[in-house]
């Protein structure tokens, strides 16, 4: 009976050690999954931050270009008006030329604004498509992690 007790005790010790090893492996797997998920989320956060910074930079550059262009157009118009006032044309002809030049500059400005709006819209569409692609990748990655976890627990 002493041999039987010893055998039983050794069997229980083996079982306990096996359970401890399995528990350690499970904990390591869970920790690894948590770290992968945290790294993935950190990358996503960094990507989002960089995207916002790029967007702000683009908007700032666009605003600066628009301001400069408007200033240049104003200077051109004033210069044109001075030239017309100094010329020997009749007052009516001077006003007609100034109005014509103003209309030309206005049309040019409207065309540029239209192009900028179209470009901005295209950029927004691309950004949204990229965001959706990243969301889908994140969903896939989370699904893979869940699948791996379920498979390992079986």
Residue pairs with C-beta under 8 A, 6 or more apart in sequence:
26 152
26 153
29 149
29 152
30 149
33 145
33 148
33 149
36 145
37 142
37 145
40 138
40 141
44 134
44 138
47 134
51 127
51 130
55 127
58 123
62 116
62 120
66 116
69 109
69 112
70 109
73 105
73 108
73 109
76 105
77 98
77 101
77 102
77 105
80 97
80 98
80 101
81 98
84 94
84 97
84 98
85 94
87 94
89 97
